[in-house]
Amino acid sequence: MKVSGLADFIETLDKNKELIRVKDFINPQLEITEITDRISKQQDGGKAILFENTGTDFPLLINALGSEKRIALAFGRNSVYELEREIEGLFKVLMSPKDNLWDKLKLLPTLKDVSRWMPQKVKGKGRCQEIRMENPDLRKLPVLTCWPADGGPFITLPGVHTVDPETGQPNVGMYRLQVFEKVLTGMHWHKHKTGANHFEKYKKLGKRMPVTVTLGGDLTYTYAATAPMPENMDEYILAGFLRKNPVKLVKCLTNDLYVPEDSDFVIEGYVDPKEDLIWEGPFGDHTGFYSLADWYPKFHVTCITHRKNPVYPATIVGIPPMEDAYIGLATERIFLTPIRMSMVPELKDMTLPVAGVAHNFTVVKIDKSFPGQAVKVMNSLWGAGQMMFNKILIVTESEVDIHNPAELAKAFIENFDADYSLHFSKGPLDVLDHSSSKFAFGSKLGIDLTQPLPEEVPEDLKTRKKITDIEFNKLLHIEEVTAYKNLFKEIELPALLLSVKKNDAFDIENVIDQILNIEGISGFQFILFFNEGADLDDLFTLMWLLGGNLEPDRDIQVKKVKIGEKIIFVDSTFKTLKNDNFKRNWPNVVTMDNKTIKAIDEKWESLNLGDLIESPSLKFKSLIIGDGAVRRED
């Protein structure tokens, strides 16, 4: 499939019955988000949605990559797993030993294919420059205000083009843009990102930094901007491989950067490192919590061009699952082979669970042959590009189907031991991690679920007792405990989930002491605390809360009960200054306001969207305190 611009992809979606068209006016301020949130959380990601009346001259496409099927369509494949097999075959050819001239000559067809993926600069104007906006004005685009506590409208699916001023190496990243004025946005690149690295170099040189933002075009461009590419490798090489055609680039009109000629929109401009920063945010982020306001550079717009009949692309992020979960699936499959064949040869498979919002959880399986190998893999992966942001890394044997929760639970039951399995480390964390005591730095946890070799078994390792009759009602005699769930009863995992009310006098050590006094409680290996209001029957949501709220070395305690018996207590609650001496602001969970929910409920039937889907936000209202982005306990 050869796609040129979003209009072509919309035709493909229509043909494959993967598109919902909404013809009535839907307000880009909150309403588009509310409809999209309901649709995107349906089985297999729901459908892509084309909002044809946005109150502007341009329709808006959203959730375009929000399913495995639609990503495969965008990449011209039958599935992302087909793409994984292609990459594996390519690496095997390129990295296999070459003993003689004939073996080397066999590479020529492959190398010829590789050369075809290289981006090409073409002369003249591109389709993206067919129309030049006479007076550039970002407010003429259907820019979304996504969530009630957002700082304003945000461009959410941009390809941000910069060039290293020292090497001339181009980069395309995806950094949200808050629109402040008709020609002014914030530039939200994090300190670990290549765009921010380029900015620091321009700052040292005392030079204005050219920046160009593209929207739309072939969706391989959108994916490539999100991909964890190695530093100084052109993202459009990856896009060329995905689309099996080189990306054709044209020169911008007001700066010297090059962009894909079939983009739907091009927003040219600059960032001046000499200027004061601008207060940007908050923003309802992919973690499911608000990322809080902070200082970021200003992006000044000098020119806006677009193709004839362009489509404005957007995405929303928030409590998973959403569109970014499927983008993460593509990354998982595309980058598995390069990691395995260049860094971790024992790696057999890897998955980024959706509830882990890309960086909180990673599960891998390995071929194990020597003591400590799982720990070696942990350290290797924590040093591999954006894997440095991973917080909880679980390692299993190669026989385990890591995509099957039941098999993972079985691996926990059979191989977990508090002394053998837990490995704590420290390192960089994603800027969006709100749970660490320090900004963008904190602890990590590796969990070794491989079968221990004789050299790895602690001398006092004992067979765990079976969980016998426990007076569970005694848990509810503890004032702070409001509910419990016994996972051993359901899936034979020796874990106990507790809902706790964190009142002013809440003291987790006191609660733990009372729990330890309950007869038979030592049969459990794990006891996890969640805030009152969390649904203990919803394991997906609990996993999301666990990953988001956990600082491993602070929130995990191993209590010795008897010889060879230990209980691991895990505090997955929201942290406060009063109860936990947590000194950073804790963000609120991202949910829609009741007014917008009611408005969409009333419109739903007239929009021909099928049976009414209840707002996903309603489930999480009990976890919120206050109306703003910051959770206020006082």
BELUR-V142554 format. One record per residue. N is the residue number from 1. RES is the residue in one small letter. SS is DSSP state (@ for helix, = for strand, . for the rest). PSI is psi in degrees with one decimal (NA if undefined). Layout:
# BELUR-V142554
N|RES|SS|PSI + N|RES|SS|PSI
This chain:
# BELUR-V142554
1|m|.|124.0 + 2|k|.|114.6 + 3|v|.|139.9 + 4|s|.|99.8 + 5|g|@|164.3 + 6|l|@|-27.2 + 7|a|@|-40.2 + 8|d|@|-41.5 + 9|f|@|-33.1 + 10|i|@|-39.1 + 11|e|@|-42.0 + 12|t|@|-43.4 + 13|l|@|-42.5 + 14|d|@|-47.1 + 15|k|@|-31.7 + 16|n|.|11.3 + 17|k|.|41.4 + 18|e|.|19.1 + 19|l|=|137.4 + 20|i|=|129.7 + 21|r|=|128.7 + 22|v|=|112.1 + 23|k|=|-27.9 + 24|d|=|157.7 + 25|f|=|127.0 + 26|i|.|129.3 + 27|n|.|126.2 + 28|p|.|-17.1 + 29|q|=|99.1 + 30|l|.|-40.6 + 31|e|@|-41.4 + 32|i|@|-39.2 + 33|t|@|-45.8 + 34|e|@|-42.1 + 35|i|@|-45.0 + 36|t|@|-38.9 + 37|d|@|-40.6 + 38|r|@|-42.5 + 39|i|@|-43.7 + 40|s|@|-19.6 + 41|k|.|5.6 + 42|q|.|168.5 + 43|q|@|134.1 + 44|d|@|25.9 + 45|g|@|5.9 + 46|g|.|-143.0 + 47|k|.|160.4 + 48|a|=|153.9 + 49|i|=|129.8 + 50|l|=|111.0 + 51|f|=|107.6 + 52|e|=|-21.4 + 53|n|=|100.0 + 54|t|.|4.8 + 55|g|.|4.6 + 56|t|.|-175.0 + 57|d|.|-0.7 + 58|f|.|134.3 + 59|p|=|163.3 + 60|l|=|129.0 + 61|l|=|131.5 + 62|i|=|156.2 + 63|n|.|25.2 + 64|a|.|-33.8 + 65|l|.|22.0 + 66|g|.|28.6 + 67|s|.|158.7 + 68|e|@|-37.3 + 69|k|@|-44.5 + 70|r|@|-33.7 + 71|i|@|-42.5 + 72|a|@|-41.8 + 73|l|@|-42.5 + 74|a|@|-31.2 + 75|f|@|-0.2 + 76|g|.|29.1 + 77|r|.|170.6 + 78|n|.|-25.9 + 79|s|.|162.6 + 80|v|@|-21.2 + 81|y|@|-28.6 + 82|e|@|-39.9 + 83|l|@|-40.2 + 84|e|@|-42.3 + 85|r|@|-36.5 + 86|e|@|-45.3 + 87|i|@|-40.8 + 88|e|@|-43.5 + 89|g|@|-40.5 + 90|l|@|-46.4 + 91|f|@|-36.5 + 92|k|@|-39.9 + 93|v|@|-47.3 + 94|l|@|-30.3 + 95|m|@|-1.4 + 96|s|.|151.9 + 97|p|.|141.2 + 98|k|.|102.6 + 99|d|.|-22.7 + 100|n|.|174.6 + 101|l|@|-39.0 + 102|w|@|-42.4 + 103|d|@|-37.9 + 104|k|@|-38.3 + 105|l|@|-30.3 + 106|k|.|-19.6 + 107|l|.|-20.8 + 108|l|@|-45.7 + 109|p|@|-39.0 + 110|t|@|-44.8 + 111|l|@|-33.9 + 112|k|@|-41.6 + 113|d|@|-43.1 + 114|v|@|-41.4 + 115|s|@|-26.8 + 116|r|@|-14.0 + 117|w|.|-11.3 + 118|m|.|136.0 + 119|p|.|148.3 + 120|q|=|129.1 + 121|k|=|130.0 + 122|v|.|153.5 + 123|k|.|160.6 + 124|g|.|-172.9 + 125|k|.|153.9 + 126|g|.|174.3 + 127|r|@|-27.2 + 128|c|@|-10.8 + 129|q|@|19.8 + 130|e|.|-35.9 + 131|i|=|128.6 + 132|r|=|125.0 + 133|m|.|120.6 + 134|e|.|-45.6 + 135|n|.|101.4 + 136|p|.|131.4 + 137|d|.|106.6 + 138|l|@|-20.7 + 139|r|@|-9.2 + 140|k|@|-8.9 + 141|l|.|152.3 + 142|p|.|61.2 + 143|v|.|132.5 + 144|l|=|136.2 + 145|t|=|110.3 + 146|c|.|-45.6 + 147|w|.|157.1 + 148|p|.|-35.1 + 149|a|.|8.1 + 150|d|.|149.5 + 151|g|.|-12.8 + 152|g|.|-162.1 + 153|p|.|143.7 + 154|f|=|135.7 + 155|i|=|119.7 + 156|t|.|-8.2 + 157|l|.|50.0 + 158|p|.|148.7 + 159|g|=|110.5 + 160|v|=|115.6 + 161|h|=|126.8 + 162|t|=|168.7 + 163|v|=|136.3 + 164|d|.|120.8 + 165|p|.|-16.0 + 166|e|.|-39.3 + 167|t|.|-16.6 + 168|g|.|5.5 + 169|q|.|126.2 + 170|p|=|159.4 + 171|n|=|146.3 + 172|v|=|120.8 + 173|g|=|170.0 + 174|m|.|106.1 + 175|y|.|125.6 + 176|r|.|153.4 + 177|l|=|111.5 + 178|q|=|125.1 + 179|v|=|118.6 + 180|f|=|-42.5 + 181|e|=|179.6 + 182|k|.|-25.2 + 183|v|.|29.7 + 184|l|=|128.9 + 185|t|=|169.4 + 186|g|=|161.0 + 187|m|=|98.1 + 188|h|.|67.4 + 189|w|.|132.9 + 190|h|.|160.3 + 191|k|.|-25.0 + 192|h|.|-5.8 + 193|k|.|155.7 + 194|t|@|-38.8 + 195|g|@|-41.8 + 196|a|@|-36.1 + 197|n|@|-44.2 + 198|h|@|-42.0 + 199|f|@|-44.1 + 200|e|@|-34.4 + 201|k|@|-42.1 + 202|y|@|-36.2 + 203|k|@|-43.8 + 204|k|@|-34.4 + 205|l|@|-13.1 + 206|g|.|30.1 + 207|k|.|149.0 + 208|r|=|140.7 + 209|m|=|116.0 + 210|p|=|137.4 + 211|v|=|136.6 + 212|t|=|137.2 + 213|v|=|129.3 + 214|t|=|151.3 + 215|l|=|133.1 + 216|g|.|-149.9 + 217|g|.|-161.4 + 218|d|.|132.0 + 219|l|@|-11.0 + 220|t|@|-27.3 + 221|y|@|-43.3 + 222|t|@|-46.2 + 223|y|@|-45.4 + 224|a|@|-33.2 + 225|a|@|-23.8 + 226|t|@|-14.8 + 227|a|.|144.4 + 228|p|.|65.5 + 229|m|.|150.5 + 230|p|.|148.5 + 231|e|.|139.1 + 232|n|.|22.8 + 233|m|.|129.0 + 234|d|.|123.2 + 235|e|@|-25.0 + 236|y|@|-9.5 + 237|i|@|-44.6 + 238|l|@|-44.3 + 239|a|@|-39.5 + 240|g|@|-40.0 + 241|f|@|-44.0 + 242|l|@|-39.5 + 243|r|@|-5.6 + 244|k|.|27.6 + 245|n|.|145.4 + 246|p|.|149.7 + 247|v|.|124.6 + 248|k|=|127.1 + 249|l|=|141.1 + 250|v|=|154.3 + 251|k|=|139.8 + 252|c|.|165.1 + 253|l|.|-28.7 + 254|t|.|2.9 + 255|n|.|178.6 + 256|d|.|14.8 + 257|l|.|158.4 + 258|y|=|139.9 + 259|v|=|160.0 + 260|p|=|131.4 + 261|e|.|-16.2 + 262|d|.|18.5 + 263|s|.|155.0 + 264|d|.|-42.6 + 265|f|=|148.0 + 266|v|=|125.8 + 267|i|=|105.3 + 268|e|=|153.1 + 269|g|=|-153.1 + 270|y|=|161.1 + 271|v|=|130.0 + 272|d|=|108.6 + 273|p|.|-16.3 + 274|k|.|-15.6 + 275|e|.|156.6 + 276|d|.|151.0 + 277|l|.|168.3 + 278|i|=|146.0 + 279|w|=|108.1 + 280|e|=|141.9 + 281|g|.|-174.0 + 282|p|.|175.5 + 283|f|=|129.5 + 284|g|=|109.1 + 285|d|.|176.3 + 286|h|.|-12.8 + 287|t|.|-13.7 + 288|g|.|-0.9 + 289|f|=|161.2 + 290|y|=|136.1 + 291|s|=|132.5 + 292|l|.|160.7 + 293|a|.|146.9 + 294|d|=|177.0 + 295|w|=|128.8 + 296|y|=|162.7 + 297|p|=|158.3 + 298|k|=|138.6 + 299|f|=|117.7 + 300|h|=|129.1 + 301|v|=|128.7 + 302|t|=|-19.0 + 303|c|=|139.7 + 304|i|=|124.0 + 305|t|=|162.2 + 306|h|=|163.3 + 307|r|.|168.3 + 308|k|.|137.9 + 309|n|.|54.7 + 310|p|.|162.5 + 311|v|=|132.8 + 312|y|=|123.0 + 313|p|=|145.1 + 314|a|=|163.8 + 315|t|.|159.4 + 316|i|.|152.1 + 317|v|.|160.0 + 318|g|.|-146.8 + 319|i|.|127.8 + 320|p|.|158.4 + 321|p|.|146.2 + 322|m|.|-170.3 + 323|e|@|-36.9 + 324|d|@|-20.5 + 325|a|@|-37.6 + 326|y|@|-30.3 + 327|i|@|-39.1 + 328|g|@|-36.4 + 329|l|@|-42.6 + 330|a|@|-42.8 + 331|t|@|-43.9 + 332|e|@|-46.0 + 333|r|@|-36.2 + 334|i|@|-38.1 + 335|f|@|-0.6 + 336|l|@|-50.4 + 337|t|@|-47.5 + 338|p|@|-39.2 + 339|i|@|-44.8 + 340|r|@|-44.9 + 341|m|@|-16.2 + 342|s|@|-20.2 + 343|m|.|-45.2 + 344|v|.|81.5 + 345|p|.|-24.4 + 346|e|.|-8.4 + 347|l|=|126.3 + 348|k|=|-33.3 + 349|d|=|160.9 + 350|m|=|143.6 + 351|t|=|145.4 + 352|l|.|95.1 + 353|p|.|138.3 + 354|v|@|-37.8 + 355|a|@|-15.4 + 356|g|@|4.7 + 357|v|.|46.0 + 358|a|.|-45.1 + 359|h|.|-8.1 + 360|n|.|-35.2 + 361|f|=|138.1 + 362|t|=|136.3 + 363|v|=|129.7 + 364|v|=|158.3 + 365|k|=|147.7 + 366|i|=|158.4 + 367|d|.|111.7 + 368|k|.|132.5 + 369|s|.|-7.3 + 370|f|.|158.3 + 371|p|.|141.6 + 372|g|.|5.6 + 373|q|@|-36.5 + 374|a|@|-38.8 + 375|v|@|-37.4 + 376|k|@|-42.8 + 377|v|@|-41.5 + 378|m|@|-49.6 + 379|n|@|-36.9 + 380|s|@|-45.1 + 381|l|@|-38.1 + 382|w|@|-12.8 + 383|g|.|10.7 + 384|a|.|92.5 + 385|g|@|-129.1 + 386|q|@|-5.7 + 387|m|@|-11.9 + 388|m|@|-18.6 + 389|f|@|-9.9 + 390|n|.|139.3 + 391|k|.|-41.2 + 392|i|=|118.4 + 393|l|=|120.6 + 394|i|=|130.3 + 395|v|=|128.6 + 396|t|=|174.6 + 397|e|=|162.3 + 398|s|.|-21.3 + 399|e|.|-14.0 + 400|v|.|132.8 + 401|d|.|98.7 + 402|i|.|-7.7 + 403|h|.|-2.5 + 404|n|.|108.5 + 405|p|@|-34.2 + 406|a|@|-39.1 + 407|e|@|-34.2 + 408|l|@|-42.0 + 409|a|@|-40.8 + 410|k|@|-39.8 + 411|a|@|-38.4 + 412|f|@|-48.8 + 413|i|@|-43.1 + 414|e|@|-33.6 + 415|n|@|-9.4 + 416|f|.|135.8 + 417|d|.|136.7 + 418|a|@|-36.8 + 419|d|@|-36.3 + 420|y|@|-35.9 + 421|s|@|-28.2 + 422|l|=|128.1 + 423|h|=|113.6 + 424|f|=|145.8 + 425|s|=|177.4 + 426|k|=|154.5 + 427|g|=|-171.4 + 428|p|=|145.4 + 429|l|.|161.3 + 430|d|.|141.6 + 431|v|.|-28.2 + 432|l|.|-4.2 + 433|d|.|114.4 + 434|h|.|-9.4 + 435|s|.|-17.4 + 436|s|.|145.3 + 437|s|.|-29.4 + 438|k|=|144.7 + 439|f|.|123.6 + 440|a|.|19.3 + 441|f|=|137.1 + 442|g|=|-160.9 + 443|s|=|159.0 + 444|k|=|157.7 + 445|l|=|124.0 + 446|g|=|135.1 + 447|i|=|113.4 + 448|d|=|108.7 + 449|l|.|15.7 + 450|t|.|157.3 + 451|q|.|124.0 + 452|p|.|137.8 + 453|l|.|163.4 + 454|p|@|-36.2 + 455|e|@|-17.2 + 456|e|@|-10.8 + 457|v|.|123.8 + 458|p|.|144.9 + 459|e|.|-30.9 + 460|d|.|18.2 + 461|l|.|124.8 + 462|k|.|157.7 + 463|t|.|130.2 + 464|r|.|143.8 + 465|k|.|149.9 + 466|k|.|148.6 + 467|i|.|120.0 + 468|t|.|-170.7 + 469|d|.|127.2 + 470|i|.|140.6 + 471|e|.|82.6 + 472|f|@|-28.5 + 473|n|@|-22.5 + 474|k|@|-24.7 + 475|l|@|-39.1 + 476|l|@|-8.5 + 477|h|@|-15.0 + 478|i|.|123.0 + 479|e|.|-39.8 + 480|e|.|-16.9 + 481|v|=|123.5 + 482|t|=|-17.8 + 483|a|=|160.8 + 484|y|=|160.9 + 485|k|=|129.7 + 486|n|=|103.9 + 487|l|@|-19.6 + 488|f|@|-36.8 + 489|k|@|-32.6 + 490|e|@|-46.3 + 491|i|@|14.5 + 492|e|.|18.8 + 493|l|.|122.6 + 494|p|.|64.8 + 495|a|=|142.2 + 496|l|=|126.3 + 497|l|=|131.9 + 498|l|=|135.9 + 499|s|=|128.6 + 500|v|=|146.6 + 501|k|.|116.1 + 502|k|.|81.8 + 503|n|.|-178.6 + 504|d|.|-32.4 + 505|a|.|8.1 + 506|f|.|129.7 + 507|d|.|109.0 + 508|i|@|-32.5 + 509|e|@|-38.8 + 510|n|@|-40.2 + 511|v|@|-42.9 + 512|i|@|-43.3 + 513|d|@|-41.3 + 514|q|@|-37.3 + 515|i|@|-41.4 + 516|l|@|-18.5 + 517|n|.|-4.0 + 518|i|.|126.9 + 519|e|.|131.2 + 520|g|.|-4.1 + 521|i|@|-21.0 + 522|s|@|-8.9 + 523|g|@|-20.7 + 524|f|.|141.1 + 525|q|.|-30.5 + 526|f|=|137.3 + 527|i|=|120.2 + 528|l|=|135.1 + 529|f|=|134.2 + 530|f|=|156.6 + 531|n|=|146.7 + 532|e|.|134.3 + 533|g|.|-21.9 + 534|a|.|138.0 + 535|d|.|108.1 + 536|l|.|-9.4 + 537|d|.|-8.9 + 538|d|.|89.6 + 539|l|@|-30.4 + 540|f|@|-48.8 + 541|t|@|-38.3 + 542|l|@|-37.8 + 543|m|@|-40.1 + 544|w|@|-44.9 + 545|l|@|-39.9 + 546|l|@|-50.4 + 547|g|@|-37.3 + 548|g|@|-33.1 + 549|n|@|-0.3 + 550|l|.|128.6 + 551|e|.|103.6 + 552|p|@|-49.6 + 553|d|@|-15.9 + 554|r|@|-37.1 + 555|d|@|2.3 + 556|i|=|124.6 + 557|q|=|134.7 + 558|v|=|115.6 + 559|k|=|125.0 + 560|k|=|125.0 + 561|v|=|-56.2 + 562|k|=|176.2 + 563|i|.|122.9 + 564|g|.|1.4 + 565|e|=|124.5 + 566|k|=|151.1 + 567|i|=|134.2 + 568|i|=|118.1 + 569|f|=|131.2 + 570|v|=|120.9 + 571|d|=|101.6 + 572|s|.|21.8 + 573|t|.|165.1 + 574|f|.|138.9 + 575|k|.|148.3 + 576|t|.|162.5 + 577|l|@|-41.0 + 578|k|@|-45.5 + 579|n|@|-31.3 + 580|d|@|1.6 + 581|n|.|36.0 + 582|f|.|121.0 + 583|k|.|-6.8 + 584|r|.|158.5 + 585|n|.|135.9 + 586|w|.|126.3 + 587|p|=|156.3 + 588|n|.|156.2 + 589|v|=|145.0 + 590|v|.|115.9 + 591|t|.|161.5 + 592|m|.|151.6 + 593|d|.|154.6 + 594|n|@|-32.9 + 595|k|@|-45.0 + 596|t|@|-40.3 + 597|i|@|-46.0 + 598|k|@|-41.5 + 599|a|@|-41.3 + 600|i|@|-36.9 + 601|d|@|-43.5 + 602|e|@|-29.6 + 603|k|@|-20.3 + 604|w|@|-51.9 + 605|e|@|-39.0 + 606|s|@|-15.4 + 607|l|@|-2.3 + 608|n|.|45.6 + 609|l|.|7.8 + 610|g|.|-162.9 + 611|d|.|145.9 + 612|l|.|129.5 + 613|i|.|125.4 + 614|e|.|144.6 + 615|s|.|126.5 + 616|p|@|-23.3 + 617|s|@|-28.2 + 618|l|@|-32.3 + 619|k|@|-22.7 + 620|f|@|4.1 + 621|k|@|-32.3 + 622|s|@|-12.8 + 623|l|@|-0.1 + 624|i|.|142.1 + 625|i|.|120.7 + 626|g|.|174.5 + 627|d|.|-11.9 + 628|g|.|-173.3 + 629|a|.|-25.3 + 630|v|=|133.7 + 631|r|.|116.7 + 632|r|.|115.9 + 633|e|.|-15.0 + 634|d|.|NA
